[in-house]
Amino acid sequence: MSPQDSQASFWSLASPQLAERCRWIAEIAPKTVDASLRAEAGRLYAAWLDALDQPRDDFDEKRRKAALRAGLRKRTIEILVKIDRTG
């Protein structure tokens, strides 16, 4: 699979799926995955949990979380592509 194919398939993942990929990288991924990427994936997973939790948030909080999810999505996909290329 070419990097472009991987990137395209990663963009099709829903936010909860991307969060789960971060958890997998942080907790289960093979030790061949760089330790700094594993640590960052753990931080991203925690941020995803906050971003996906939306019980009764006001408009400004929903807007903040939407922006947070967009940034998390981009960085998560960057990490997934990097791991896929080295993999």
PyMOL commands that set and color helices and strands:
alter all, ss='L'
color gray80, all
select helices_A, chain A and resi 3-11+15-27+35-52+59-86
alter helices_A, ss='H'
color red, helices_A
deselect
rebuild
show_as cartoon
